């Protein structure tokens, strides 16, 4: 089988979801940086996401964040997405920006705050019903800053109670993904700090609850591909929030810091046959483009995922298995590294041409005039950003 045939078969199934908030203004904890042409509402965010999909052929869905993407008519928003050639993806809950959540949301000591937070999770399922989304994605900023601040065990009980109520509200073909984060904004304990905590809660909840891996939410040196392999084996890997970091969770472009790590992750996905849509793995970009132009950065990120996936597809699985069975340590590693060092860009350029796409999506965007168009048209109103 030729390299082109291998890549064609694998990439045909790869879909990378983009996030509505990545098209909006963002920044650091010190400053949110505005850019010209940034969308002013969810409809314009979807239009930008559609451009990414048209140029890459690999980004067919857009994740929403509620309340950032709250609209009066969700069916109208879903129809707008369909007209633009994309669809609504995961619905992300936001229980971290209200003043009430200073001491937590679903794990807050006050039952009224917990009720408010859980009601928001249920609202997000209502949005799923109206948009056709099948995935609810949950991340909690809940935690503590000081020893003795609250009962660690009691907070786990409160978390489990809220998750169970939310889980029971899911429709037959809906699921929930539980994200985790090692630290920040809480620095003594996070209530869902790691994949094991997420996995334990999902296991207790049932088959419609799965773990989502954010590639930036681990301690330095963590072997993420081991987590991927373990969760795949347990049928509890629901998806990824792809990004990259150098020191902590910086939400940089995926593959920017360690492309070899992304290659190793995608090898586990490929070797488990989990690229196929039937596997149900959601590949999503969860990034903030603070200093770089947003749409080109998202295009580049989709291309990074494609390139590292293509490299993973080129690993000679039969030869690798034989080397592993024979205990050929160096031979197995050489097979692995040969694929990583292969320049797949010419193959991907041809793959795009064969699909009626431009061979170079980055150049195609620069030449499209879309950036100049939105800069001229999106004047007035309030740009979307954190909290809007």
Secondary structure, DSSP 8 states (H G I E B T S, - for coil): --HHHHHHHHHTT--EEEEGGGGSBEE-SS-EE--TT--SSHHHHHHHHHHHHHHHS---EEEEEETTT--S-HHHHHHHHHHHT-EEEEEEE--SSSGGGGG-STT-SSHHHHHHHHHHHHHHHHHHHHHT--EEEE----EESSTTSS-HHHHHHHHHHHHHHHHHH--TT-EEEE---SSSS-SSEETT-SHHHHHHHHHHH-TTEEEEEETTSS-TT--HHHHHHHHHHTT-EEEEEE-B-SSS---B-TTSS-HHHHHHHHHHHHHTTTTSGGG--EEEE----SSS-HHHHHHHHHHHHHHHHHHHHTS-HHHHHHHHHTT-HHHHHHHHHHHHHS--HHHHHHHHHHTT--S-HHHHHHHH-HHHHHHHH--SS---BTT-
